Amino acid sequence: MSVFWGFGKVFSGIFGKLFGKKFCAHARDFRGFGGRFGGFLSLFGAPFGLFGTLFKLFSKLFRLFSWLFSARIPAHLPHSSTSALFSLAFIFSLLPSIAFGAVGERLQWESGKTLLGFFEQNLIPLKLYYNLTSQDKELTAEVKANATYYTLRSEGGDLLHALIPVSDKVQIHIYKKGDDFKIDFIPIISFKKDQILAISLQSSPYQDIYNTTNDILLATEFANIYRRSISTRTLHVDDKIALIFTRSYRLGKPFGIPEIKATMVESAKKAHFGFLHTNGHYYDKNGKEMAGFALEVPVRYTRISSRFSAGRKHPILKVVRPHYGVDYAAKIGTPIIAAASGKVIFAGVRGGYGKVVEIAHGDGLKTLYAHMSAIHTRTGASVKVGTIIGRVGNTGVSTGPHLHFGVYKYNQPINPLGRIRTAKSELSGKEKKAFLEVATLYENELVGALDSANWQESKYVLITQGGGAQDQDDAQNEDEAESSQDEGANEGAIDEAESSEAGASSAESRGAKSSQSA
């Protein structure tokens, strides 16, 4: 083992010096590809018995080789999106020959398609859905139109596996075991990076952020923070902007919604700071709330019966069960109003949510109102805030009369309570003190990034926190640590897939008990 370790370090070191940083970046992608390819084979290898075991052994060797190959590559070098796309294409091109005729597909979830429809299309017994718990049935209604999902089919076209996302953190796993199908919900594995971006404006904040990062959601999020407080007409060429953000990556590409923690915009030679607080709202450096998009409470309720939860993995059952909304308990027939002005994009019945209304509000925001007893609007209608759009009910999969209220940003669920309008516009007391301590740290980081930039050489600087200038030993240690993290995350994905049989069995038994008690 030590011989291979030494060979890998020497081999990658020599090639790194010969071909420079560009080759290192591609070699680093090769290591990431090894982990992804190994994890993918392991995910779909388990049901193939002996061959599955061989696949998993091969995947571990492949990951070991790719790790050794790039053991000395600095961790702060950027990933190549081209290599990431090549990795995906290569994986699916190999699957038909490796899996003895099994074919992998990357598909888009069609508008109006339901999980029951997917079951019928693939000859999956409908009892698999009806035996789910009420919470799981409601969760299946979260699959969004145009969502990317993956399937693995036999040479004859029979479904073997399907991975269907319900959010950027959770996916439905449907798989065949013998002659029976199983279903479970498993985590989506991604990696996070904390970064600082500083730009000398040449066009607009939105356009310059997009040109620099090729990340349209990051550019949109930044623009939305200042949309109602600073006019772009007051900005000039070479004014400065900066932001601290966390970004998730999957298969080498940005994934999910970026979280912008702190921002700065220079306007008329004055710096305007914004900081994300724990309640989901942005405040300036004095603790005053920045003008932003806020929602009205959509119903007169008696209590909140269930709050938003991104879900957690049960320590024993190894299953994930999130709740993507807030449940307001209220009497049947209580009026439901539009929480903000917008356009109705759906009004009808949707799986476990029963009678549903969805409203798009612009800026990537959308609200959902579920379990209604009656709908008083139609698809395509424009509604103003406060307009009655329906009545509280108990339709779909529901344990009692309530309104399930969901809020989505770019089709990803967010906590509605972080968007509800409050009378309190300025922090005070201990809450303000804690906020200002964090804000001061962020402000110093933003100013430091701006001061360290050489604007004569480049109009932007992008810093990966924990990276930057470092000596060779630090670079090697950081890279080895990240390699271990990649390895561990892929092992986690494998473990999730292998434990899905137990999880699915538990889900089935819980569903059966639920049906009996009902």
C-alpha positions in Angstrom: 0.0 0.0 0.0 2.8 2.4 0.9 4.4 1.7 -2.5 1.3 2.7 -4.3 0.9 5.7 -2.1 4.5 6.8 -2.9 4.0 6.2 -6.6 0.9 8.2 -6.7 2.5 11.2 -5.0 5.6 11.1 -7.2 3.6 10.5 -10.4 1.2 13.4 -9.8 4.0 15.7 -8.6 6.1 15.2 -11.7 3.1 15.7 -14.1 2.0 18.7 -12.1 5.4 20.4 -12.5 5.6 19.5 -16.2 2.2 20.6 -17.3 1.4 23.3 -14.6 -1.8 24.4 -13.0 -4.1 23.6 -16.0 -3.2 20.0 -15.9 -3.5 19.9 -12.2 -7.1 21.3 -12.4 -8.0 18.5 -14.9 -6.3 15.8 -12.7 -8.2 17.1 -9.7 -11.4 16.7 -11.7 -10.3 13.2 -12.6 -10.1 12.4 -8.9 -13.6 13.8 -8.4 -14.8 11.8 -11.4 -13.3 8.7 -9.9 -15.3 9.2 -6.7 -18.5 10.0 -8.6 -18.1 7.0 -11.0 -17.3 4.7 -8.1 -20.3 5.9 -6.1 -22.6 5.6 -9.1 -21.5 2.0 -9.8 -21.9 1.1 -6.2 -25.3 2.7 -6.1 -26.6 0.6 -8.9 -24.4 -2.4 -8.3 -26.0 -3.7 -5.2 -29.0 -5.5 -6.8 -26.9 -7.5 -9.1 -25.6 -9.9 -6.5 -22.2 -11.2 -7.2 -21.6 -8.8 -10.1 -22.7 -6.0 -7.8 -20.0 -6.9 -5.4 -17.4 -6.9 -8.2 -18.7 -3.5 -9.3 -18.2 -2.1 -5.8 -14.7 -3.6 -5.5 -13.8 -2.0 -8.9 -15.3 1.3 -7.8 -13.2 1.4 -4.7 -10.0 0.6 -6.7 -10.9 3.3 -9.2 -11.4 5.9 -6.4 -8.1 4.8 -4.8 -6.2 5.2 -8.0 -7.7 8.6 -8.8 -7.0 9.8 -5.3 -3.4 8.7 -5.5 -3.1 10.2 -9.0 -4.0 13.7 -7.7 -2.7 13.5 -4.1 -0.6 16.6 -4.4 -2.9 18.9 -6.3 -3.6 22.2 -4.4 -7.2 22.3 -3.1 -7.9 25.9 -4.1 -7.6 25.2 -7.9 -10.9 25.6 -9.7 -12.9 22.6 -11.1 -13.5 22.3 -14.8 -17.1 22.2 -15.7 -16.2 20.6 -19.1 -14.6 17.7 -17.2 -17.6 17.4 -15.0 -19.9 17.1 -18.0 -17.6 14.6 -19.6 -17.7 12.6 -16.4 -21.5 12.3 -16.6 -21.4 11.4 -20.3 -18.7 8.8 -19.7 -20.6 7.2 -16.8 -23.7 6.7 -18.9 -21.8 5.6 -22.0 -20.1 2.8 -19.9 -23.2 1.6 -18.1 -24.7 -0.3 -21.0 -21.6 -2.5 -21.4 -20.7 -2.8 -17.8 -24.2 -3.6 -16.4 -24.8 -6.3 -19.0 -27.4 -4.4 -21.0 -28.6 -2.1 -18.2 -29.0 1.5 -19.5 -28.9 4.7 -17.5 -31.1 7.6 -18.4 -31.1 11.3 -17.5 -34.6 12.7 -17.8 -36.8 15.7 -17.2 -40.0 15.4 -15.1 -42.9 16.4 -17.3 -45.3 19.1 -16.3 -48.5 17.6 -14.8 -46.8 14.2 -14.2 -47.5 12.5 -10.9 -45.7 9.7 -9.0 -48.8 7.5 -9.5 -48.5 8.2 -13.2 -44.8 7.3 -13.1 -45.8 4.0 -11.4 -48.4 3.2 -14.0 -46.0 4.0 -16.8 -43.4 1.6 -15.4 -45.8 -1.2 -14.3 -45.1 -0.6 -10.6 -47.9 -1.8 -8.3 -49.9 1.2 -7.1 -50.1 -0.4 -3.6 -46.5 0.7 -3.2 -47.8 4.3 -3.1 -51.0 3.6 -1.2 -49.0 1.8 1.6 -46.9 4.9 2.3 -47.6 7.0 5.4 -49.5 10.2 5.0 -46.3 12.2 5.5 -44.6 10.3 2.7 -47.5 10.6 0.3 -47.5 14.4 0.9 -43.7 14.5 0.2 -44.1 12.8 -3.1 -46.3 15.7 -4.3 -43.1 17.9 -4.0 -41.6 16.6 -7.3 -41.4 19.7 -9.6 -41.9 20.0 -13.3 -38.7 19.9 -15.3 -36.8 18.4 -12.4 -33.9 16.2 -13.5 -34.2 12.6 -12.5 -32.2 9.4 -13.3 -33.3 5.8 -14.1 -31.5 2.5 -14.7 -33.3 0.0 -17.0 -32.7 -3.5 -18.0 -31.9 -4.4 -21.6 -35.6 -5.2 -22.1 -36.6 -1.7 -20.8 -37.8 -2.8 -17.3 -37.1 -0.2 -14.5 -34.4 -1.3 -12.1 -33.8 2.0 -10.2 -35.1 5.5 -10.2 -33.7 8.6 -8.4 -36.3 11.4 -8.3 -35.5 14.7 -6.4 -38.1 16.4 -4.2 -35.7 19.1 -3.2 -32.0 19.9 -3.3 -31.5 17.7 -0.3 -33.8 14.7 -0.6 -34.7 12.3 -3.4 -37.1 9.4 -3.9 -35.3 6.1 -4.5 -37.4 3.5 -6.3 -35.7 0.1 -6.9 -36.5 -3.5 -7.7 -35.6 -6.3 -5.4 -36.4 -9.7 -6.9 -39.9 -9.4 -8.3 -40.9 -6.6 -5.9 -40.4 -2.8 -6.0 -39.3 -0.8 -3.0 -39.4 2.9 -2.3 -37.6 5.2 0.1 -36.3 8.8 0.6 -32.6 9.3 0.7 -30.3 12.3 0.9 -28.7 14.0 -2.1 -25.0 14.2 -1.6 -23.4 17.6 -2.4 -20.3 19.6 -1.3 -20.3 23.1 0.1 -17.7 25.9 -0.4 -17.5 29.2 1.4 -16.4 31.9 -1.0 -15.8 35.7 -1.2 -16.3 37.5 -4.4 -15.2 41.1 -5.0 -15.8 42.9 -8.3 -15.0 46.3 -9.8 -18.2 47.1 -11.7 -18.1 47.3 -15.5 -21.8 46.8 -16.2 -24.2 46.1 -13.4 -24.0 43.9 -10.2 -26.2 41.2 -11.8 -24.3 41.1 -15.1 -20.9 41.3 -13.6 -21.5 38.5 -11.1 -22.9 36.3 -13.8 -20.0 37.1 -16.2 -17.5 36.2 -13.4 -19.1 33.1 -12.0 -21.5 31.9 -14.7 -24.0 31.4 -11.8 -27.3 32.9 -12.7 -28.9 32.1 -9.3 -26.0 33.8 -7.4 -26.4 36.9 -9.6 -30.2 37.0 -9.1 -30.0 36.5 -5.3 -27.5 39.4 -5.0 -29.7 41.7 -7.2 -32.8 40.8 -5.2 -31.2 41.9 -1.9 -30.7 45.5 -3.1 -33.6 45.7 -5.5 -35.7 47.8 -3.2 -32.9 49.8 -1.5 -30.3 50.9 -4.1 -31.0 51.9 -7.7 -28.5 50.7 -10.3 -28.6 54.2 -11.8 -26.6 55.4 -8.8 -23.8 53.0 -9.6 -20.8 53.8 -11.8 -18.0 52.0 -13.6 -15.3 50.9 -11.1 -17.6 51.1 -8.1 -17.0 48.0 -5.9 -19.3 45.2 -4.8 -18.4 42.2 -2.6 -20.3 39.2 -1.2 -19.6 36.3 1.1 -21.6 33.2 0.1 -21.9 29.5 0.5 -22.4 27.4 -2.6 -23.2 23.7 -2.9 -21.7 21.7 -5.8 -22.7 18.4 -7.3 -20.8 16.7 -10.2 -18.6 19.8 -10.4 -21.5 22.2 -11.0 -23.4 24.7 -8.8 -26.3 22.9 -7.1 -29.3 24.3 -5.2 -29.7 27.8 -4.0 -26.7 29.9 -3.0 -26.7 31.4 0.5 -25.4 34.9 0.6 -24.3 35.7 4.1 -22.9 39.3 3.7 -22.8 41.9 1.0 -21.4 45.3 0.2 -22.3 47.8 -2.6 -20.4 51.0 -3.1 -22.6 53.8 -4.3 -21.7 57.5 -4.4 -18.4 56.6 -2.7 -20.4 55.2 0.3 -20.4 51.5 1.3 -23.8 49.9 1.9 -23.6 46.6 3.8 -26.2 43.9 4.2 -26.0 40.8 6.5 -28.2 37.7 6.6 -29.7 37.2 10.1 -30.9 33.9 11.6 -34.5 34.7 10.8 -33.8 34.7 7.1 -34.0 38.5 6.7 -31.3 41.0 5.7 -30.2 43.9 8.0 -27.8 46.7 7.6 -24.7 47.3 9.8 -26.9 49.1 12.4 -29.4 46.2 12.7 -32.2 47.8 10.6 -34.1 45.5 8.3 -33.4 46.1 4.6 -36.5 46.6 2.4 -37.3 43.2 0.9 -40.1 40.9 -0.3 -42.4 40.0 2.5 -45.6 37.8 2.7 -48.8 38.2 4.6 -50.1 35.4 6.8 -52.5 33.6 4.4 -55.2 32.5 6.9 -56.7 33.2 10.3 -55.5 30.2 12.2 -55.9 28.7 15.7 -52.4 27.3 16.0 -49.4 26.2 13.9 -49.7 22.4 14.0 -46.5 21.7 12.1 -43.5 23.8 11.2 -41.0 23.8 8.3 -38.3 21.2 8.5 -35.5 20.3 6.0 -35.5 16.8 7.6 -33.0 14.7 9.3 -31.8 11.1 9.0 -33.3 8.8 11.7 -30.4 7.3 13.6 -31.9 3.8 13.6 -34.2 3.6 10.5 -31.8 5.7 8.4 -34.6 7.5 6.6 -35.1 11.2 5.9 -38.5 12.8 6.4 -38.7 16.6 5.8 -41.7 18.9 6.0 -41.6 21.6 3.3 -44.1 24.1 4.7 -46.0 25.4 7.6 -49.4 23.8 8.6 -51.9 26.4 10.0 -54.8 24.6 11.8 -58.1 26.3 11.2 -61.8 25.5 10.8 -63.1 24.1 7.5 -64.3 26.9 5.3 -62.0 29.6 6.7 -61.0 32.0 3.9 -57.4 31.6 2.5 -55.9 34.7 1.0 -53.0 35.3 -1.4 -49.9 36.0 0.7 -48.6 38.4 -2.0 -49.6 39.7 -5.4 -48.8 37.5 -8.4 -50.1 35.1 -11.1 -51.8 31.8 -10.4 -49.8 29.1 -12.1 -51.8 26.1 -10.9 -55.2 25.5 -9.5 -56.4 22.0 -9.1 -55.8 18.6 -7.5 -52.2 17.4 -6.9 -51.6 14.0 -5.2 -51.3 14.0 -1.4 -51.8 17.8 -1.3 -55.4 17.5 -2.5 -56.9 20.8 -3.8 -53.9 23.1 -4.4 -53.3 26.7 -5.6 -49.8 27.9 -6.6 -48.9 31.6 -7.2 -45.8 33.0 -8.8 -44.6 36.3 -7.4 -41.5 37.2 -9.4 -37.9 37.2 -8.2 -38.0 33.3 -8.3 -40.5 33.1 -5.5 -43.7 31.0 -5.4 -46.3 30.2 -2.8 -48.4 27.0 -2.4 -51.7 26.5 -0.6 -52.8 22.9 -0.1 -55.6 20.7 1.3 -58.3 23.3 0.4 -62.0 22.4 0.6 -62.7 24.8 -2.3 -60.7 26.8 -4.8 -61.9 30.4 -5.7 -59.4 31.2 -8.5 -58.2 29.7 -11.8 -54.9 29.0 -13.5 -53.6 32.1 -15.3 -55.5 34.6 -13.1 -53.7 37.6 -11.6 -54.3 38.1 -7.9 -53.5 40.9 -5.5 -52.3 40.4 -1.9 -55.3 39.7 0.3 -57.5 38.2 -2.5 -59.5 35.2 -1.3 -58.2 32.2 -3.4 -59.9 29.3 -1.5 -61.1 27.8 1.8 -59.5 25.7 4.4 -60.2 22.0 4.0 -59.0 18.4 4.6 -58.5 17.2 1.0 -55.7 14.9 -0.1 -53.7 13.1 2.6 -54.5 15.0 5.7 -55.1 14.2 9.4 -57.4 17.2 10.0 -58.5 20.6 8.6 -55.6 22.9 8.0 -53.7 24.9 5.4 -50.4 23.6 4.3 -48.5 26.8 3.2 -45.3 26.4 1.2 -42.8 29.0 -0.1 -40.3 28.2 -2.8 -37.3 30.0 -4.2 -36.3 28.8 -7.7 -38.5 25.7 -7.0 -36.6 24.8 -3.8 -38.5 24.9 -0.5 -37.6 27.6 2.0 -39.0 28.3 5.5 -42.2 30.4 5.1 -41.9 31.9 8.5 -38.7 33.6 7.4 -40.7 35.5 4.7 -43.8 36.5 6.8 -44.1 40.3 7.2 -43.4 41.4 10.8 -43.9 44.8 12.4 -40.4 44.6 13.9 -38.0 46.3 11.5 -35.0 46.8 13.8 -33.2 44.4 16.0 -32.8 45.2 19.7 -31.4 43.9 23.0 -29.4 40.7 23.1 -30.5 39.7 19.6 -29.0 43.0 18.1 -25.8 42.5 20.1 -25.3 39.0 18.8 -26.1 40.2 15.2 -23.6 43.0 15.3 -20.8 40.8 16.5 -21.3 38.5 13.5 -21.8 41.5 11.1 -18.5 43.1 12.2 -16.6 39.9 11.4 -18.2 39.7 8.0 -17.6 43.4 7.3 -13.9 42.9 8.1 -13.7 40.0 5.7 -15.4 42.0 2.9 -13.1 45.0 3.4 -10.1 42.7 3.5 -11.0 41.1 0.2 -11.5 44.5 -1.4 -8.2 45.9 0.0 -6.2 42.8 -1.1 -7.4 43.0 -4.8 -5.1 44.3 -7.5 -7.7 46.1 -9.7 -5.1 47.0 -12.3 -4.6 43.4 -13.1 -8.1 42.0 -12.8 -11.6 43.4 -12.3 -12.6 40.7 -9.8 -11.2 38.5 -7.1 -12.7 35.1 -6.0 -11.4 33.6 -2.8 -12.3 30.2 -1.5 -12.2 30.5 2.3 -9.6 28.2 3.7 -7.7 28.4 0.4 -5.7 31.3 -1.0 -2.0 31.7 -0.3 -0.5 28.7 1.5 2.8 26.7 1.5 3.2 23.4 -0.2 2.7 21.3 3.0 -0.5 23.1 3.8 -1.8 22.6 0.2 -1.0 18.9 0.5 -2.7 18.5 3.8 -5.8 20.4 2.7 -6.0 18.3 -0.5 -5.7 15.1 1.5 -8.4 16.2 3.9 -10.7 17.0 1.0 -9.9 13.7 -0.6 -11.0 12.0 2.6 -14.2 14.1 2.6 -14.9 13.1 -1.0 -14.3 9.5 -0.2 -16.5 9.7 2.9 -19.3 11.4 1.1 -19.3 8.8 -1.7 -19.2 6.0 1.0 -22.3 7.8 2.5 -24.1 7.7 -0.8 -23.3 4.0 -1.1 -24.4 3.3 2.4 -27.7 5.2 1.8 -28.4 3.0 -1.3 -27.5 -0.2 0.5 -29.6 0.7 3.5 -32.5 1.7 1.4 -33.9 -1.9 1.5 -34.2 -1.7 5.3 -35.6 1.8 5.1 -38.1 0.9 2.5 -39.2 -2.1 4.4 -39.7 0.1 7.5 -41.6 2.6 5.4 -43.9 -0.2 4.1 -44.6 -1.6 7.5 -45.3 1.9 8.9 -47.6 2.5 5.9 -49.4 -0.7 6.5 -49.9 0.1 10.1 -51.2 3.5 9.1 -53.7 2.0 6.7 -54.9 -0.5 9.3 -55.4 2.2 12.0 -57.3 4.4 9.4 
